[in-house]
Amino acid sequence: MKYEVLVEVRLHDDIADPAGATVERALPALGFAGVEGVRVGKAVRFKVEAPGPEDALLRAEEVANRLLANPVIESAGVRLLGLLEAPS
């Protein structure tokens, strides 16, 4: 079975986020007052083949933690978005 996965990689809370700070400073000039705490990260979507949702999630977490995120400064949130292809 194939599952769609979303991985969201973000900096740990104690790591400075200059991109987030830049966005936050620009918001009032664009008419978005009252927005604070902006953090910038990255989102990665992919498909994974696995016998079931638990296995798909484990495989996706391994990809996220070994390849997509730097565990020293980042964390990765992994979600299964759904079943794409069931066996015939």
Secondary structure, DSSP 8 states (H G I E B T S, - for coil): -EEEEEEEEEE-TTS--HHHHHHHHHTGGGT-TT-------EEEEEEEE-SSHHHHHHHHHHHIIIII--TTTEEEEEEEEEEEE---
